[in-house]
Amino acid sequence: GLGGATTFKNAKRPAAVAAAVPADRLLLETDAPYMAPEPCRGRRCDSSLIIHTARRIAELRGVSTEELLDQTYANATRLFLQKL
């Protein structure tokens, strides 16, 4: 799971991970209530800000934000709603 730190200017390691992780393993997280993504640094973080993280990761991966959100939704659904 990648969160708001991926959007920070000097976040080289999170950016490299975001670009390299297999699409079927990628998840987004909010890091709430801390680590709000750029351009919201200094604010309390919540799930409404996850779009900023999604945009940055999509950019790093060379895909549309919509495609990234669809993929991460499918991944989260598979992870959290799978039958035990």
Buried (B, 14 or more C-beta within 10 A) or exposed (E): BBBBBBBBEEBEEBBEBBEEBEEEEBBBBBBBEEBBBBEBEEEEBEEEBBEBBBBBBBBBBEBEBEEBBEBBEEBBEEEEEEEE
